[in-house]
Amino acid sequence: MTTSESTPSVTTDPAEVKKVHDLMESVDIAMLTTTDSEPGSSRLVSRPLSTQVAEDGDILFLVRSSSSVAADVRANGEVNVAYASNKAWVSVSGTATVVNDRELVKELWSKGADAFMEGGPENQDNVVLKVNGDTATYWGGESLIGTAVKTIGAIRNKNDDDAQGGPTTVALP
């Protein structure tokens, strides 16, 4: 294990925070990973969710209050949100909460939400799942070819990830 793998440096550079947000905005569907809330279980569960808003370290999703994802978050709010495209990936670590705010649900509601959630924004079972991101790690973002070249370079030069465009970890506001 290299030094950069055991103690990754974390940047607070506003340009890097913006890059993380730009990468997240370029991918609609995220994979939200929670810890299963079933008694005695410690398994991780990932689900695809459509991002409604991603800004200032907060990511908002619309979910059903009665869903297993909401139950998981209520039992253990530590989550991961992952985004991937042909050009880049982003992994956000943070804490999630279920927010029952009718005005916010109405504000976030869309035709896409209509397709997957019943009863419209007035349905009390439709709530917001808010992830407050602590850190985000990303790799790539330039182009498919650029990311592939940097990935191959990083694999060949395992001890010099930063010089080869390896992952960047960003502290979110």
N, CA and C atoms as an extended XYZ file, in Angstrom:
519
Properties=species:S:1:pos:R:3:atomname:S:1:resname:S:1:resid:I:1 pbc="F F F"
N         0.851       -1.175        0.000 N   MET     1
C         0.000        0.000        0.000 CA  MET     1
C         0.890        1.230        0.000 C   MET     1
N         0.576        2.170       -0.875 N   THR     2
C         1.374        3.374       -0.950 CA  THR     2
C         0.922        4.365        0.110 C   THR     2
N         1.763        5.356        0.342 N   THR     3
C         1.440        6.381        1.324 CA  THR     3
C         0.165        7.113        0.941 C   THR     3
N        -0.029        7.420       -0.358 N   SER     4
C        -1.222        8.154       -0.769 CA  SER     4
C        -2.477        7.322       -0.561 C   SER     4
N        -2.375        5.985       -0.605 N   GLU     5
C        -3.533        5.142       -0.372 CA  GLU     5
C        -3.877        5.076        1.115 C   GLU     5
N        -2.877        5.091        1.980 N   SER     6
C        -3.146        4.954        3.405 CA  SER     6
C        -3.557        6.273        4.042 C   SER     6
N        -3.063        7.392        3.526 N   THR     7
C        -3.429        8.694        4.062 CA  THR     7
C        -3.703        9.660        2.905 C   THR     7
N        -4.884        9.561        2.314 N   PRO     8
C        -5.166       10.442        1.183 CA  PRO     8
C        -5.231       11.893        1.631 C   PRO     8
N        -4.712       12.785        0.797 N   SER     9
C        -4.821       14.194        1.138 CA  SER     9
C        -6.209       14.663        0.733 C   SER     9
N        -6.746       15.576        1.520 N   VAL    10
C        -8.079       16.103        1.286 CA  VAL    10
C        -7.938       17.584        0.977 C   VAL    10
N        -8.540       18.012       -0.123 N   THR    11
C        -8.459       19.411       -0.505 CA  THR    11
C        -9.763       20.134       -0.168 C   THR    11
N        -9.645       21.421        0.083 N   THR    12
C       -10.820       22.274        0.299 CA  THR    12
C       -10.920       23.318       -0.812 C   THR    12
N       -10.135       23.157       -1.864 N   ASP    13
C       -10.096       24.091       -2.983 CA  ASP    13
C       -11.503       24.242       -3.585 C   ASP    13
N       -12.042       25.467       -3.613 N   PRO    14
C       -13.381       25.684       -4.169 CA  PRO    14
C       -13.526       25.189       -5.613 C   PRO    14
N       -12.452       25.242       -6.392 N   ALA    15
C       -12.516       24.745       -7.776 CA  ALA    15
C       -12.732       23.232       -7.797 C   ALA    15
N       -12.146       22.526       -6.839 N   GLU    16
C       -12.336       21.067       -6.762 CA  GLU    16
C       -13.749       20.740       -6.287 C   GLU    16
N       -14.276       21.534       -5.345 N   VAL    17
C       -15.661       21.345       -4.887 CA  VAL    17
C       -16.609       21.551       -6.068 C   VAL    17
N       -16.356       22.579       -6.868 N   LYS    18
C       -17.194       22.839       -8.048 CA  LYS    18
C       -17.101       21.687       -9.039 C   LYS    18
N       -15.909       21.144       -9.221 N   LYS    19
C       -15.749       20.030      -10.160 CA  LYS    19
C       -16.574       18.823       -9.703 C   LYS    19
N       -16.560       18.548       -8.402 N   VAL    20
C       -17.362       17.444       -7.861 CA  VAL    20
C       -18.835       17.673       -8.189 C   VAL    20
N       -19.328       18.885       -7.944 N   HIS    21
C       -20.732       19.193       -8.208 CA  HIS    21
C       -21.053       19.084       -9.696 C   HIS    21
N       -20.147       19.557      -10.543 N   ASP    22
C       -20.364       19.464      -11.988 CA  ASP    22
C       -20.439       18.003      -12.432 C   ASP    22
N       -19.558       17.166      -11.890 N   LEU    23
C       -19.575       15.748      -12.235 CA  LEU    23
C       -20.871       15.089      -11.762 C   LEU    23
N       -21.325       15.418      -10.548 N   MET    24
C       -22.567       14.843      -10.040 CA  MET    24
C       -23.759       15.291      -10.888 C   MET    24
N       -23.773       16.548      -11.295 N   GLU    25
C       -24.874       17.065      -12.108 CA  GLU    25
C       -24.936       16.406      -13.476 C   GLU    25
N       -23.814       15.901      -13.957 N   SER    26
C       -23.787       15.293      -15.288 CA  SER    26
C       -24.349       13.869      -15.300 C   SER    26
N       -24.654       13.316      -14.121 N   VAL    27
C       -25.192       11.954      -14.021 CA  VAL    27
C       -26.491       12.028      -13.219 C   VAL    27
N       -27.599       11.635      -13.826 N   ASP    28
C       -28.889       11.753      -13.149 CA  ASP    28
C       -29.070       10.714      -12.053 C   ASP    28
N       -28.720        9.481      -12.332 N   ILE    29
C       -28.985        8.393      -11.395 CA  ILE    29
C       -27.758        8.128      -10.528 C   ILE    29
N       -27.979        8.130       -9.227 N   ALA    30
C       -26.926        7.830       -8.262 CA  ALA    30
C       -27.244        6.499       -7.597 C   ALA    30
N       -26.235        5.856       -7.064 N   MET    31
C       -26.431        4.658       -6.249 CA  MET    31
C       -26.220        5.068       -4.796 C   MET    31
N       -27.291        4.952       -4.004 N   LEU    32
C       -27.234        5.275       -2.577 CA  LEU    32
C       -27.034        3.981       -1.813 C   LEU    32
N       -25.973        3.909       -1.007 N   THR    33
C       -25.679        2.717       -0.215 CA  THR    33
C       -25.964        3.007        1.251 C   THR    33
N       -26.772        2.121        1.852 N   THR    34
C       -27.137        2.214        3.266 CA  THR    34
C       -26.786        0.891        3.943 C   THR    34
N       -26.889        0.878        5.261 N   THR    35
C       -26.778       -0.365        6.015 CA  THR    35
C       -28.191       -0.874        6.255 C   THR    35
N       -28.437       -2.145        5.930 N   ASP    36
C       -29.750       -2.760        6.077 CA  ASP    36
C       -30.239       -2.617        7.512 C   ASP    36
N       -31.480       -2.163        7.678 N   SER    37
C       -32.030       -1.937        9.018 CA  SER    37
C       -32.685       -3.177        9.618 C   SER    37
N       -32.698       -4.287        8.893 N   GLU    38
C       -33.277       -5.518        9.446 CA  GLU    38
C       -32.506       -5.916       10.703 C   GLU    38
N       -33.204       -6.309       11.761 N   PRO    39
C       -32.527       -6.699       13.008 CA  PRO    39
C       -31.455       -7.773       12.761 C   PRO    39
N       -30.283       -7.535       13.301 N   GLY    40
C       -29.178       -8.482       13.180 CA  GLY    40
C       -28.408       -8.403       11.874 C   GLY    40
N       -28.839       -7.562       10.959 N   SER    41
C       -28.160       -7.457        9.662 CA  SER    41
C       -27.139       -6.325        9.697 C   SER    41
N       -26.041       -6.536        9.009 N   SER    42
C       -25.061       -5.473        8.847 CA  SER    42
C       -24.676       -5.341        7.374 C   SER    42
N       -25.495       -5.945        6.495 N   ARG    43
C       -25.149       -5.918        5.075 CA  ARG    43
C       -25.418       -4.543        4.481 C   ARG    43
N       -24.654       -4.213        3.466 N   LEU    44
C       -24.821       -2.956        2.753 CA  LEU    44
C       -25.790       -3.175        1.602 C   LEU    44
N       -26.647       -2.183        1.358 N   VAL    45
C       -27.642       -2.256        0.300 CA  VAL    45
C       -27.527       -0.995       -0.549 C   VAL    45
N       -27.457       -1.163       -1.871 N   SER    46
C       -27.395       -0.019       -2.787 CA  SER    46
C       -28.656        0.036       -3.630 C   SER    46
N       -29.119        1.263       -3.856 N   ARG    47
C       -30.328        1.476       -4.643 CA  ARG    47
C       -30.122        2.654       -5.592 C   ARG    47
N       -30.675        2.545       -6.802 N   PRO    48
C       -30.589        3.689       -7.724 CA  PRO    48
C       -31.645        4.734       -7.362 C   PRO    48
N       -31.228        5.981       -7.293 N   LEU    49
C       -32.139        7.092       -7.024 CA  LEU    49
C       -31.795        8.242       -7.960 C   LEU    49
N       -32.797        9.004       -8.334 N   SER    50
C       -32.591       10.175       -9.180 CA  SER    50
C       -32.300       11.386       -8.299 C   SER    50
N       -31.179       12.021       -8.542 N   THR    51
C       -30.795       13.198       -7.764 CA  THR    51
C       -31.709       14.365       -8.116 C   THR    51
N       -32.263       15.013       -7.098 N   GLN    52
C       -33.105       16.188       -7.307 CA  GLN    52
C       -32.272       17.464       -7.220 C   GLN    52
N       -31.397       17.522       -6.221 N   VAL    53
C       -30.538       18.686       -6.016 CA  VAL    53
C       -29.222       18.195       -5.427 C   VAL    53
N       -28.119       18.776       -5.890 N   ALA    54
C       -26.812       18.494       -5.307 CA  ALA    54
C       -26.061       19.815       -5.217 C   ALA    54
N       -25.973       20.368       -4.015 N   GLU    55
C       -25.253       21.629       -3.837 CA  GLU    55
C       -24.735       21.753       -2.411 C   GLU    55
N       -23.622       22.430       -2.277 N   ASP    56
C       -23.016       22.694       -0.963 CA  ASP    56
C       -22.885       21.454       -0.092 C   ASP    56
N       -22.586       20.313       -0.691 N   GLY    57
C       -22.412       19.096        0.080 CA  GLY    57
C       -23.697       18.357        0.380 C   GLY    57
N       -24.854       18.947        0.039 N   ASP    58
C       -26.143       18.292        0.266 CA  ASP    58
C       -26.661       17.699       -1.034 C   ASP    58
N       -27.179       16.490       -0.933 N   ILE    59
C       -27.796       15.813       -2.069 CA  ILE    59
C       -29.206       15.458       -1.635 C   ILE    59
N       -30.193       15.810       -2.463 N   LEU    60
C       -31.592       15.566       -2.127 CA  LEU    60
C       -32.210       14.564       -3.093 C   LEU    60
N       -32.962       13.616       -2.531 N   PHE    61
C       -33.694       12.621       -3.304 CA  PHE    61
C       -35.137       12.615       -2.809 C   PHE    61
N       -36.067       12.223       -3.655 N   LEU    62
C       -37.437       11.971       -3.241 CA  LEU    62
C       -37.591       10.469       -3.026 C   LEU    62
N       -38.143       10.083       -1.871 N   VAL    63
C       -38.364        8.672       -1.531 CA  VAL    63
C       -39.704        8.546       -0.810 C   VAL    63
N       -40.117        7.332       -0.597 N   ARG    64
C       -41.320        7.085        0.206 CA  ARG    64
C       -40.890        6.921        1.664 C   ARG    64
N       -41.610        7.542        2.558 N   SER    65
C       -41.312        7.429        3.979 CA  SER    65
C       -41.425        5.981        4.448 C   SER    65
N       -42.320        5.224        3.828 N   SER    66
C       -42.540        3.826        4.204 CA  SER    66
C       -41.566        2.853        3.544 C   SER    66
N       -40.630        3.351        2.743 N   SER    67
C       -39.703        2.483        2.005 CA  SER    67
C       -38.586        1.934        2.889 C   SER    67
N       -37.955        0.879        2.409 N   SER    68
C       -36.828        0.289        3.141 CA  SER    68
C       -35.640        1.245        3.184 C   SER    68
N       -35.448        2.062        2.153 N   VAL    69
C       -34.331        3.009        2.188 CA  VAL    69
C       -34.532        4.034        3.305 C   VAL    69
N       -35.767        4.500        3.497 N   ALA    70
C       -36.037        5.437        4.589 CA  ALA    70
C       -35.836        4.755        5.941 C   ALA    70
N       -36.265        3.502        6.058 N   ALA    71
C       -36.066        2.758        7.312 CA  ALA    71
C       -34.581        2.580        7.597 C   ALA    71
N       -33.806        2.262        6.563 N   ASP    72
C       -32.357        2.095        6.735 CA  ASP    72
C       -31.718        3.387        7.243 C   ASP    72
N       -32.088        4.508        6.644 N   VAL    73
C       -31.508        5.804        7.026 CA  VAL    73
C       -31.901        6.175        8.455 C   VAL    73
N       -33.137        5.895        8.828 N   ARG    74
C       -33.550        6.192       10.206 CA  ARG    74
C       -32.755        5.361       11.219 C   ARG    74
N       -32.410        4.125       10.845 N   ALA    75
C       -31.666        3.246       11.753 CA  ALA    75
C       -30.175        3.583       11.794 C   ALA    75
N       -29.628        4.007       10.656 N   ASN    76
C       -28.200        4.329       10.571 CA  ASN    76
C       -28.017        5.292        9.409 C   ASN    76
N       -27.746        6.538        9.720 N   GLY    77
C       -27.653        7.575        8.701 CA  GLY    77
C       -26.370        7.623        7.902 C   GLY    77
N       -25.380        6.803        8.245 N   GLU    78
C       -24.122        6.820        7.497 CA  GLU    78
C       -24.345        6.186        6.134 C   GLU    78
N       -24.092        6.950        5.054 N   VAL    79
C       -24.370        6.481        3.703 CA  VAL    79
C       -23.228        6.827        2.757 C   VAL    79
N       -23.332        6.263        1.558 N   ASN    80
C       -22.443        6.606        0.458 CA  ASN    80
C       -23.318        6.810       -0.766 C   ASN    80
N       -23.003        7.833       -1.546 N   VAL    81
C       -23.704        8.093       -2.797 CA  VAL    81
C       -22.659        8.029       -3.902 C   VAL    81
N       -22.888        7.168       -4.892 N   ALA    82
C       -21.923        6.987       -5.971 CA  ALA    82
C       -22.531        7.378       -7.312 C   ALA    82
N       -21.746        8.076       -8.110 N   TYR    83
C       -22.106        8.474       -9.469 CA  TYR    83
C       -21.042        7.919      -10.404 C   TYR    83
N       -21.449        7.415      -11.573 N   ALA    84
C       -20.481        6.916      -12.545 CA  ALA    84
C       -20.966        7.208      -13.953 C   ALA    84
N       -20.022        7.570      -14.797 N   SER    85
C       -20.296        7.768      -16.217 CA  SER    85
C       -19.121        7.189      -16.982 C   SER    85
N       -19.141        7.329      -18.296 N   ASN    86
C       -18.006        6.866      -19.097 CA  ASN    86
C       -16.764        7.707      -18.858 C   ASN    86
N       -16.950        8.925      -18.330 N   LYS    87
C       -15.826        9.840      -18.157 CA  LYS    87
C       -15.294        9.929      -16.740 C   LYS    87
N       -16.122        9.596      -15.732 N   ALA    88
C       -15.694        9.845      -14.357 CA  ALA    88
C       -16.536        9.052      -13.374 C   ALA    88
N       -16.059        9.019      -12.131 N   TRP    89
C       -16.869        8.516      -11.021 CA  TRP    89
C       -16.684        9.441       -9.840 C   TRP    89
N       -17.737        9.503       -9.004 N   VAL    90
C       -17.712       10.302       -7.781 CA  VAL    90
C       -18.291        9.444       -6.664 C   VAL    90
N       -17.649        9.450       -5.519 N   SER    91
C       -18.125        8.734       -4.343 CA  SER    91
C       -18.228        9.730       -3.197 C   SER    91
N       -19.457        9.946       -2.700 N   VAL    92
C       -19.704       10.908       -1.623 CA  VAL    92
C       -20.012       10.155       -0.339 C   VAL    92
N       -19.275       10.438        0.717 N   SER    93
C       -19.544        9.867        2.041 CA  SER    93
C       -20.233       10.923        2.884 C   SER    93
N       -21.261       10.504        3.624 N   GLY    94
C       -21.956       11.479        4.439 CA  GLY    94
C       -23.016       10.866        5.327 C   GLY    94
N       -23.882       11.735        5.830 N   THR    95
C       -24.943       11.336        6.749 CA  THR    95
C       -26.280       11.736        6.137 C   THR    95
N       -27.228       10.786        6.147 N   ALA    96
C       -28.545       11.037        5.565 CA  ALA    96
C       -29.602       11.171        6.648 C   ALA    96
N       -30.639       11.944        6.326 N   THR    97
C       -31.808       12.079        7.180 CA  THR    97
C       -33.049       12.080        6.288 C   THR    97
N       -34.162       11.670        6.864 N   VAL    98
C       -35.446       11.729        6.173 CA  VAL    98
C       -36.122       13.028        6.599 C   VAL    98
N       -36.499       13.841        5.620 N   VAL    99
C       -37.076       15.159        5.885 CA  VAL    99
C       -38.516       15.174        5.386 C   VAL    99
N       -39.448       15.416        6.295 N   ASN   100
C       -40.859       15.481        5.942 CA  ASN   100
C       -41.249       16.950        5.847 C   ASN   100
N       -40.937       17.558        4.706 N   ASP   101
C       -41.187       18.979        4.464 CA  ASP   101
C       -42.041       19.069        3.199 C   ASP   101
N       -43.338       19.302        3.357 N   ARG   102
C       -44.268       19.309        2.223 CA  ARG   102
C       -43.866       20.329        1.163 C   ARG   102
N       -43.431       21.509        1.578 N   GLU   103
C       -43.043       22.546        0.608 CA  GLU   103
C       -41.819       22.107       -0.201 C   GLU   103
N       -40.863       21.486        0.463 N   LEU   104
C       -39.677       21.022       -0.248 CA  LEU   104
C       -40.035       19.888       -1.212 C   LEU   104
N       -40.908       18.983       -0.792 N   VAL   105
C       -41.349       17.909       -1.692 CA  VAL   105
C       -41.997       18.529       -2.929 C   VAL   105
N       -42.867       19.519       -2.741 N   LYS   106
C       -43.528       20.186       -3.875 CA  LYS   106
C       -42.507       20.863       -4.786 C   LYS   106
N       -41.518       21.500       -4.173 N   GLU   107
C       -40.483       22.199       -4.943 CA  GLU   107
C       -39.674       21.224       -5.801 C   GLU   107
N       -39.396       20.041       -5.274 N   LEU   108
C       -38.561       19.056       -5.976 CA  LEU   108
C       -39.353       18.176       -6.944 C   LEU   108
N       -40.663       18.165       -6.834 N   TRP   109
C       -41.498       17.260       -7.625 CA  TRP   109
C       -41.320       17.517       -9.122 C   TRP   109
N       -41.332       16.439       -9.904 N   SER   110
C       -41.150       16.531      -11.352 CA  SER   110
C       -41.967       15.440      -12.036 C   SER   110
N       -41.967       15.451      -13.360 N   LYS   111
C       -42.642       14.395      -14.117 CA  LYS   111
C       -41.995       13.045      -13.820 C   LYS   111
N       -40.704       13.044      -13.611 N   GLY   112
C       -40.003       11.804      -13.261 CA  GLY   112
C       -40.495       11.240      -11.941 C   GLY   112
N       -40.729       12.125      -10.973 N   ALA   113
C       -41.245       11.674       -9.680 CA  ALA   113
C       -42.647       11.097       -9.854 C   ALA   113
N       -43.446       11.723      -10.718 N   ASP   114
C       -44.792       11.205      -11.002 CA  ASP   114
C       -44.748        9.771      -11.517 C   ASP   114
N       -43.725        9.459      -12.298 N   ALA   115
C       -43.618        8.130      -12.898 CA  ALA   115
C       -43.298        7.047      -11.869 C   ALA   115
N       -42.609        7.404      -10.786 N   PHE   116
C       -42.147        6.402       -9.828 CA  PHE   116
C       -42.800        6.478       -8.450 C   PHE   116
N       -43.472        7.582       -8.163 N   MET   117
C       -44.042        7.764       -6.833 CA  MET   117
C       -45.529        8.069       -6.950 C   MET   117
N       -46.324        7.497       -6.086 N   GLU   118
C       -47.776        7.641       -6.154 CA  GLU   118
C       -48.280        8.833       -5.352 C   GLU   118
N       -49.383        9.403       -5.832 N   GLY   119
C       -50.104       10.401       -5.053 CA  GLY   119
C       -49.624       11.824       -5.161 C   GLY   119
N       -48.600       12.074       -5.945 N   GLY   120
C       -48.121       13.439       -6.115 CA  GLY   120
C       -47.454       13.989       -4.866 C   GLY   120
N       -47.075       15.255       -4.919 N   PRO   121
C       -46.352       15.859       -3.789 CA  PRO   121
C       -47.214       16.006       -2.532 C   PRO   121
N       -48.525       15.882       -2.668 N   GLU   122
C       -49.406       15.994       -1.505 CA  GLU   122
C       -49.428       14.721       -0.668 C   GLU   122
N       -49.015       13.601       -1.267 N   ASN   123
C       -49.012       12.318       -0.562 CA  ASN   123
C       -48.022       12.395        0.605 C   ASN   123
N       -48.508       12.198        1.819 N   GLN   124
C       -47.675       12.308        3.020 CA  GLN   124
C       -46.550       11.275        3.056 C   GLN   124
N       -46.684       10.196        2.251 N   ASP   125
C       -45.644        9.172        2.218 CA  ASP   125
C       -44.444        9.605        1.375 C   ASP   125
N       -44.612       10.617        0.541 N   ASN   126
C       -43.511       11.119       -0.287 CA  ASN   126
C       -42.727       12.158        0.506 C   ASN   126
N       -41.441       11.857        0.737 N   VAL   127
C       -40.587       12.712        1.562 CA  VAL   127
C       -39.250       12.938        0.867 C   VAL   127
N       -38.429       13.744        1.481 N   VAL   128
C       -37.084       14.035        0.964 CA  VAL   128
C       -36.056       13.262        1.779 C   VAL   128
N       -35.145       12.626        1.091 N   LEU   129
C       -33.994       12.019        1.751 CA  LEU   129
C       -32.822       12.968        1.486 C   LEU   129
N       -32.288       13.531        2.551 N   LYS   130
C       -31.215       14.528        2.441 CA  LYS   130
C       -29.902       13.907        2.899 C   LYS   130
N       -28.900       13.961        2.024 N   VAL   131
C       -27.562       13.490        2.361 CA  VAL   131
C       -26.675       14.707        2.532 C   VAL   131
N       -26.088       14.832        3.711 N   ASN   132
C       -25.108       15.881        3.952 CA  ASN   132
C       -23.745       15.253        3.734 C   ASN   132
N       -23.132       15.582        2.593 N   GLY   133
C       -21.838       14.992        2.248 CA  GLY   133
C       -20.709       15.596        3.057 C   GLY   133
N       -19.841       14.719        3.560 N   ASP   134
C       -18.637       15.153        4.282 CA  ASP   134
C       -17.466       15.307        3.315 C   ASP   134
N       -17.241       14.231        2.552 N   THR   135
C       -16.161       14.220        1.566 CA  THR   135
C       -16.648       13.574        0.280 C   THR   135
N       -15.992       13.937       -0.799 N   ALA   136
C       -16.248       13.319       -2.099 CA  ALA   136
C       -14.910       12.966       -2.713 C   ALA   136
N       -14.835       11.773       -3.274 N   THR   137
C       -13.644       11.356       -3.999 CA  THR   137
C       -14.051       11.185       -5.449 C   THR   137
N       -13.260       11.754       -6.357 N   TYR   138
C       -13.586       11.612       -7.769 CA  TYR   138
C       -12.337       11.268       -8.564 C   TYR   138
N       -12.601       10.718       -9.752 N   TRP   139
C       -11.534       10.390      -10.687 CA  TRP   139
C       -12.069       10.636      -12.079 C   TRP   139
N       -11.299       11.325      -12.880 N   GLY   140
C       -11.683       11.566      -14.266 CA  GLY   140
C       -12.437       12.862      -14.417 C   GLY   140
N       -13.216       12.914      -15.494 N   GLY   141
C       -14.038       14.078      -15.752 CA  GLY   141
C       -13.702       14.817      -17.028 C   GLY   141
N       -12.525       14.568      -17.597 N   GLU   142
C       -12.151       15.298      -18.809 CA  GLU   142
C       -12.859       14.712      -20.031 C   GLU   142
N       -12.579       13.459      -20.328 N   SER   143
C       -13.180       12.759      -21.455 CA  SER   143
C       -12.966       11.278      -21.232 C   SER   143
N       -13.670       10.465      -21.980 N   LEU   144
C       -13.509        9.018      -21.852 CA  LEU   144
C       -12.075        8.613      -22.137 C   LEU   144
N       -11.491        9.140      -23.191 N   ILE   145
C       -10.113        8.786      -23.557 CA  ILE   145
C        -9.134        9.301      -22.509 C   ILE   145
N        -9.339       10.548      -22.044 N   GLY   146
C        -8.447       11.115      -21.027 CA  GLY   146
C        -8.484       10.316      -19.739 C   GLY   146
N        -9.673        9.915      -19.311 N   THR   147
C        -9.807        9.114      -18.099 CA  THR   147
C        -9.146        7.756      -18.280 C   THR   147
N        -9.335        7.136      -19.438 N   ALA   148
C        -8.728        5.826      -19.708 CA  ALA   148
C        -7.207        5.922      -19.686 C   ALA   148
N        -6.655        6.947      -20.304 N   VAL   149
C        -5.194        7.124      -20.327 CA  VAL   149
C        -4.665        7.313      -18.909 C   VAL   149
N        -5.324        8.150      -18.098 N   LYS   150
C        -4.883        8.372      -16.720 CA  LYS   150
C        -5.028        7.116      -15.873 C   LYS   150
N        -6.092        6.347      -16.104 N   THR   151
C        -6.283        5.102      -15.360 CA  THR   151
C        -5.159        4.124      -15.666 C   THR   151
N        -4.853        3.951      -16.932 N   ILE   152
C        -3.760        3.044      -17.325 CA  ILE   152
C        -2.442        3.535      -16.751 C   ILE   152
N        -2.205        4.842      -16.805 N   GLY   153
C        -0.977        5.401      -16.239 CA  GLY   153
C        -0.877        5.171      -14.748 C   GLY   153
N        -1.992        5.318      -14.048 N   ALA   154
C        -1.986        5.103      -12.597 CA  ALA   154
C        -1.725        3.641      -12.271 C   ALA   154
N        -2.269        2.737      -13.063 N   ILE   155
C        -2.043        1.306      -12.830 CA  ILE   155
C        -0.572        0.970      -13.041 C   ILE   155
N         0.021        1.519      -14.067 N   ARG   156
C         1.433        1.247      -14.366 CA  ARG   156
C         2.369        1.860      -13.331 C   ARG   156
N         1.992        2.997      -12.780 N   ASN   157
C         2.827        3.719      -11.818 CA  ASN   157
C         2.104        3.797      -10.486 C   ASN   157
N         1.892        2.656       -9.861 N   LYS   158
C         1.075        2.558       -8.642 CA  LYS   158
C         1.554        3.473       -7.518 C   LYS   158
N         2.789        3.829       -7.488 N   ASN   159
C         3.313        4.636       -6.391 CA  ASN   159
C         3.184        6.130       -6.635 C   ASN   159
N         2.592        6.526       -7.752 N   ASP   160
C         2.526        7.949       -8.070 CA  ASP   160
C         1.150        8.320       -8.610 C   ASP   160
N         0.092        8.019       -7.837 N   ASP   161
C        -1.281        8.283       -8.279 CA  ASP   161
C        -1.516        9.739       -8.645 C   ASP   161
N        -1.043       10.672       -7.823 N   ASP   162
C        -1.324       12.073       -8.071 CA  ASP   162
C        -0.736       12.544       -9.391 C   ASP   162
N         0.480       12.105       -9.702 N   ALA   163
C         1.111       12.519      -10.949 CA  ALA   163
C         0.381       11.941      -12.153 C   ALA   163
N        -0.330       10.850      -11.968 N   GLN   164
C        -1.021       10.206      -13.074 CA  GLN   164
C        -2.512       10.550      -13.107 C   GLN   164
N        -2.936       11.501      -12.313 N   GLY   165
C        -4.339       11.876      -12.326 CA  GLY   165
C        -5.209       10.927      -11.522 C   GLY   165
N        -4.684       10.406      -10.441 N   GLY   166
C        -5.436        9.494       -9.593 CA  GLY   166
C        -6.586       10.186       -8.892 C   GLY   166
N        -7.262        9.494       -8.013 N   PRO   167
C        -8.423       10.058       -7.333 CA  PRO   167
C        -8.088       11.314       -6.533 C   PRO   167
N        -9.043       12.216       -6.463 N   THR   168
C        -8.932       13.428       -5.664 CA  THR   168
C       -10.028       13.391       -4.605 C   THR   168
N        -9.668       13.649       -3.359 N   THR   169
C       -10.640       13.689       -2.277 CA  THR   169
C       -10.858       15.134       -1.863 C   THR   169
N       -12.128       15.510       -1.784 N   VAL   170
C       -12.514       16.891       -1.543 CA  VAL   170
C       -13.375       16.961       -0.281 C   VAL   170
N       -13.045       17.898        0.626 N   ALA   171
C       -13.910       18.158        1.791 CA  ALA   171
C       -15.057       19.035        1.299 C   ALA   171
N       -16.287       18.614        1.596 N   LEU   172
C       -17.447       19.373        1.139 CA  LEU   172
C       -17.873       20.376        2.199 C   LEU   172
N       -18.389       21.530        1.756 N   PRO   173
C       -18.791       22.562        2.734 CA  PRO   173
C       -19.962       22.135        3.584 C   PRO   173
